[in-house]
Amino acid sequence: MVLSTVQKAMKGDVWSKTNATTHIVRWAVNVNDWTPTEKQWTKAINSVQAEEQERINRFKYKLDAKASLVGRLLMRFWAIKTFQASNEIVIFDRSDRGRPRLLLNNDAKKWTFNVSHAGDYTVFVAQKNVECLGVDVMRLQDPRFAENDSKILEFFHIMKKQFTTEEWSQICPENAKLSDQAANFFRFWTLKESFVKAIGHGLGFNLQRLSFSTHSPLHMGKVCKDSTLFIGGVQQEKWQFEENLIDSEHSVCTAIQNSPQSPLEVAEARAIPNYFQSPQKEPIVIANKTNGENNFSLLTCESLLSAMPQPIAKYSSEENEIWKDFCQKFDKKLF
C-alpha cells in the first residue's frame, strides 16, 4: 500500500456468531503487550492458512510477526462468528492489489473488512452494506524523532510532496511545536491511507490528488467524523472518515463510502458486537464502547486466542519448528 512511502522515509521499517442485526465491527489489539507462550504461539500460527504462516514466518522482528498474525486471527474470528462457519472452511485469498478477500458464501459478499497495524496496535474493521471500507492506524510520535530535530525535519522534507499546500499548512501551522507537527502529520497520513486502502489502490496512487481538511481535535473516547475530503477541488460527500484515539499515542481512521440504507439498517448498525465471553460468562474485552458511536473495542491477544476454535488440522506444523522460528526473530527493530 501507499504506506511504503513512509517506510522509505523511515529507512526501511515495516509499518497492515454475530446476530443478523450487527452490521459494524471495530476491534483493536495491543500486540506489544503480548508476550506469547509456546502454546499460545503454536495455536495462533496453526489457526491460519499455510500461505499466511509462511508470510508471517518471513518477518524479521517479533512485533511485526505478532501484529500480522493477530490481524489474520481477527479476520478469521469475525468470519467464524458472523457466518457461523468452522475455521476449516473459512478461506481468504488476496485480490490482484493484495487486499484480503473472504471466499465463503453470498452473504459474505455484503460485507467489507480491512486490517491495519502500526506502533503497538493491530486494528480490524468490518461493516455490512457499504461500498468501500479502509482503516489505518499510526503512532502519533515516533521515538526516533525524540533524538534531535533534524530527523523529523528530514522526514518532513521527504514526505511533504505527498500532501497539498492546504494540508501542509494544517500539519505545520506557524509556531507549532515539532512534536505537534509530527502528530498532525500522522493524523493526516491515516486519513489518506485509510481512503487509499478503501478504494484498493496502492503505490501508483498520487496522494496529492487528495486534499483533507480537519475541523476538530481528536479526544479520547470520542469519534471525530467531521474531517472532509476534496478531490480535484470537489468535496466527496459520500465519504465519511471516523477518527479515534485508541490511546494517547495512537490514532486510527476508518474510511467509509456508504451505500443507501433503510432507516432500520442504520439503526441496527449502531450495535457493536461483543463475542468475547469466557465459559464463566465474564467479559474478556478490556473496553467495549456501545454508546452509539463507532469506538473501537480493545481486546487482548489472550482473549482472542481463548475465544478461537481449535487450530486447522490440515495446516498444522511441528510445534518445535514453529516456536523456534518465532524465538529466532529480533526482539526490537534496530534503527
N, C-alpha and C positions, 0 to 999 in steps of 0.2 A: 504494500500500500504506500501512500504518499509519505508515511512516517519514515521511510528510508532516507528521505532528505534530512530529517533530524538526525538519523543515525550517522550520516556522513559528517554533519556539522559537529556531532558529539564524538567523532573519531571512532566509529565502528561499533558502538554498543548495540545490543539487541533490545529494542524498545518494544499483541493480539489475543399422579391420579389427580389432575386438576378437575374441577367441576366444569360443566359446559358453559357457565356464565363468566368464567375468569378469562379475561382477554389480555391482561397485561402482566408481565413478569419483569422485575428489576432486582437483580442479585449482585452482591459484591462480596468478595472473599479476600481477606488479608493473608496472602500466601507467605509473606515474610515472617509471620507469626508461627508458621507451621514447620516444626522440625520432625519430619516423618520417621516413624519406626520402620524396621524392615518389613514387618507385617503390613503396615499401612501402605507403604510404597508399592509392595508387591500386589496388593489388592487393587490399588489405584491403576497401576500400569496395565494390569491384566483385565481391566474393565473397559479398555478402549480398543479400537481396531488395530490390527497388526501394523498397517502403514503409519498410523499415528504413533504407535510405540517406537517405531524406527525413527520417525522425525524428532520425537521428544528425546530419544537417546543421543541424538546428534548435538544437542545443546552442550556448550562447554561449562556453563555455570548452573549451579543448583537452583538458584532463584528463577532463572528462565525456564528450566525444565519443570519446576513446580507450577509456575504461572500458566504455562501452556497446557500441562496435564489437567490442572483444575478447570481450565476453560472447557476442555473436552468432557470432563465429568459433569460440569453444569449443563452442557448441551444434552448429554445422554440422560441425565436425571430428569430434566424438563421433558424430554421426549417420552421417556418411560411412563411418567406420571400423567402427562397431558393426554397421551393416546392409549394409555393402559396397555402398553406393549412390553414384552420381555426384552431384556438387554440384548439377547442374541439376534433379534430381528431388527433392532434399531441400527440402520446403516446410514452413514454420512459419506458423501463424496464432496468434491470441490468443483466449482464452476470453472470455465476457461480462465477467469480472472482470479481464481484462488479462493473464492468465497465458499464457506461450508454450506452444503445443502443436505436436507433430510430426505432420504428416499424411503417412504413408508406407505402413505395412502393419500387419497384425495383431500382429506381433511387437513393433512399436514401442509398442503399447498396454500391453505388460507392463512398460514402463519409465516411471519418473518422473524428472524433472530440474528443476533450478532454478538461477538465477543471481543473484548479488548483487554490487554494487560500492560501495565507500566508501573514503575515505582513499586509499592508494596502490594498492589491490588490486581486481581482479575475480576472483571465485571462481565455480566451476561444480561442481555435484554431479549425479550420475545414479546410479540404483540400480534394479535389477530386482526385481519381486515384492514391492513394498512398497505399502501403501495410500496413504500420503501422504509427501511429502518437501519440505522447505523449507530454505533456507540464508540466513544473513545475516552480513555482515562489517562491522566497525566499527573505526575508530581509537580506541584507549583513552584518548587525550588529544587535546583539541582545542587548536590553537595559540592561539586567541582567549582561552582560559581563563588563559593564562600572563600576560596583561596585568595583570589585577587580579582579586581575589577576588569583586568584585561581579558580574562576568559569569557566573561559574559559579553563584553564589547565585541570581541572577535566572533562570538556566536551570533550576535545580532547582525554583524556585518555580513555574515554568510546567509542568514535566514531572511533578511529584510526584503529581498527580492520576491519572496513568496506572498507578500502582503501588498495591499493597495495603500496609497498615500493616506487615505482616510483611516484605514485600520491602524497603520503605524502611528498615527497621531494619538490614537486611543491607547495603544500599547505603551508608548513612551511619551506621556504628557510632560510638559515643562515642569521642572523642579521635582519630579517624582524620583524616589529612591530607586537604585538599580534593582534591588530585591523586589520592589513592587512592579517594576517594569517586567522582570522575569515572570512574575506571577501572571501579569496581564498577557504576556506572550503565550504562555502555556494554556491559558484560558481560550485565547483566540485559536490556538492550534487545535484544541479539542473540538471547537466549532467547525473548523474547516475539515478536519479528518473525519469527524462523525458524518458529515454530509458526503464526502467522497466515498466512504465505506458504504453508506446507504445506497448510493447510486451504482456501486460496484465498479468504480473506476480505480485505477492505480497510478503508476508512475508517470504516465503520459498526460495526466490532467494538469492544466495550467491553473494553479491556485490563485493567480491574480484575476481570474475571471470572477472569483467570489469576493464579495465585499460584505463583511459582517459589521453590524453596529450593536454594541451592548448598551443597555439603558439602566441596568440595576446592578449593584454589587451582589456578590454571592454571600449567602449566610448559611450556617449550619442548620439543618433541619427544615430548610425551605427550598422549594424548587423554583428556579428562575426561568420564566417562559417568555420573556419579552425581547430577547435578542432577535434581530431581524437580518435577513439575507437579501442582498441585491446581486443580480447577475446582469451585467450589461446595463446597469442603472435601473433595472426593473425589480421591484420588490417581489419576492417569491412567497406569495400569501398562502400557498398550500403547504408550506413547510413550517414545522414548529421545532424549536430547539429547547429541550429540557436540560437545564444545568443544575448540578448538585455538587455540594461539597461532601465527600464521603467522610473525610476528617479535615482537620485544619491544613493538611498538606497535600491533599489530592482532590482534583476536580474531575468530574465526569460529565460528558454531554451526550445526550441521546437525540439524534436527528430523526424526525418522523415526517413522512409525506402521507397525509391522511387520505383515506378513501371515504366516500359518502357512507354515513352510518345512520341507522334509525335512532331515535331518541332512546329506545330501550337498550340498544347495543352500547351507546355512550354511557348510560347509567351503569350498566353491568361491568363495563371496562374499568371502573374505578377500583374494583377489588384487587388486592394483591395477594397471591396465594401463599399460604404457609404449609408446605408439605412436610416440614421437618418436625416430626413428632417421634419421640423415643417410645419404646414399649411401655414406659411408665406415663406416657402422655404428657411429659414435661417438654415444653418448647426448647428446641436447641438453637433457634435463631437468636442471635445476640440482640438484635433490634429489628422490629418489623413495623414499619410505619403504615398505618391504614387510615390516614386522615383524609383520603380523597385525592391527595397529591401523589405523584409517582416517585416517591422517595425510594431509595434502594434499601432492601433488606440486607443486613450484614450477617453473613454466615461464616461458620468456621469450617476448615478443612476436615476436622474430625467429625463434625455433624454431617457433612456431606458424605463422607465415606461410610459412616454408620447407617445412613439412610439408603445408600446404594445397594442394589441386589448383589448376588454373588457374581464374581468375575465371569467373563465369557470363556468357556472351556476351550473352544477351538483356537482362541488367540493366546492362551496362557503359555508363558515361557518359564524356564527354570528359575526358581526363586533366587538362588545364589547369584546367577548371572545378572538378574535384574538389579539386585541390591548392589552388586559390585560396580555395575555401570554408573549407578547414581553416586556412590561413595567416591568414585574417581573424578567427579566433576569438581570444579573450583568452587569454594565457598563464597568468595567475593570477586566482583569484577575488578580487574587491575586497570586503573585509569592512567 
